[in-house]
């Protein structure tokens, strides 16, 4: 979580791939394909204000920076956004997973990509592997901290 968001590069990449609102996985996939040396990352994003809980999200990373092609649509101050990675894939690995998913499950969207089974649960939802659960719990703690929420689960 030591990486910081590069706002201007996020904006440039978003424009170059023609990113769309509410499609972070597709945006990150396109950005990974278009950005040499990038890694595709899935996890959670947390920010001040609603929805007061971690949001499943995807972005790319280059060395020590986060490039979020969905950033222009978040409409948030970049200093009030925190990223919690759960899974990081090379472009080669990502392409192989997407191809296999399309062959095995042609009717399903191949994104997001989840880790290996067994899957972990949080709340009423099934999520990815243990790394997802760990990232979600860390994001949940940060969300409570920045929004001064009690941990009673009433939100």
Secondary structure, DSSP 8 states (H G I E B T S, - for coil): ---EE-HHHHHHHHHHHT--TT-HHHHHHHHHHHSTT-EEEEEEEEESSTT-S-EEEEEEEETTEEE-TTHHHH-S-GGGEEEEEEEEEEHHHHHHHHHHHHHH-TTS---S---SSS--EETTEE--SHHHHHHHHHHHHHHHHHHT--TTS--
